[in-house]
């Protein structure tokens, strides 16, 4: 088998509505797609890095650079043609997990498209469809928030996640609880608080939330453990969980009772599965996060979210929640669920005409 090369493709996708978090407001998604070619078969993936290093230290231009400068030449020189070979080959390079995840997934997709095995089957999925939640950004007013949440509930979303930050926390949670009653509700702070805010965060205990996600800095695992002793709302970690080892440490410290798994953040689906396995062994429920993926990333996330430990609805919403036109056939909500793709590999391929419309740059890096 021959690794022929990788195409790096920048795609500029307008979001259907601005998405505001404590680290900024997104109106477009600057997507880096990767296409691996192995023996003439294309494997696709989506790098989850954002344009700017505000959610994590990674960003799109850096991911493309480290792939081109270090990672692809290494995969080429070792002629890595199997997904399981990518992480060991790239292990000498520190960090850059989002870049590593994209390369691993593209090679895995090419491999599985060749062998005819679905991502879901390869990862050990046990569901044909996954329960779906939706993440709701910070809004200008409580009225706008209630309208948005009401719309999503009417569409069938099974749980609501509210983005919070200092100044937008208790009031939106209280308003949503009051209006919509006993829905599954959780909050995500994206590291906007510190342990000094524990008294404010403790006020959320009154609203029977499923969880509070990543209130503190990603390196402040101990702070999360302290908060967990002070509040009854379960603490969930996202940014802090960079690997299976980090998950083991966080669980052992009592820093989280629930884990959000994002394959891109942890270096790929194979490490994501290891995190899942560690959490299952410790009785810690997991759910699949989202990073405004197109259909390429969403397809693979759905396969992961079908593993047995994913017992909470994820941020794997329908395509139309993000994009008027998606790169792949759109994923549609059906009775509050999305179907898990069953075709070979990630089970989807991009539509050429949509790619052409939104592509801003492409580069082919041969592995010959
Ligand atoms: O539905 O894909 C989605 C978005 C879910 O809130 C969401 N993602 O912090 O989890 C997060 C947040 C995010 C979005 C993080 C974009 C980074 C980039």
Boltz pocket constraint, residues with backbone or C-beta under 6 A from the ligand:
constraints:
  - pocket:
      binder: B
      contacts: [[A, 48], [A, 50], [A, 55], [A, 134], [A, 135], [A, 188], [A, 190], [A, 238], [A, 289], [A, 290], [A, 291], [A, 292], [A, 293], [A, 315], [A, 316], [A, 317]]
      max_distance: 6.0
